[in-house]
């Protein structure tokens, strides 16, 4: 008689799907917005993706913009530069080029 043995992948898939996310997921249809020199975007953070170094900010028109954070992009909170890993959803930030 054969016993049913679920695969490790199946067990991990269902097990990990029950874990609560640390941050909300980046909206897949909202590709990163390039910043043009001199421009900046200010607003509250709506999503953070620390793995892919991305952040979503709701601008003053109500649109959610996605930014890829790299060495050329600066995040300011209360006028002070901050790192992506020190931010929380709802923080008011300004995204600008260095």
Secondary structure, 3 states (H helix, E strand, C coil): CCCCCCCHHHHHHHHHCCCCCCCCCCCCCCCECCCCCCCEEEEEEEEEECCCCEEEEECCCCCEEEEECCCCEEEEECCEEECHHHCCCCCEEEEEEC
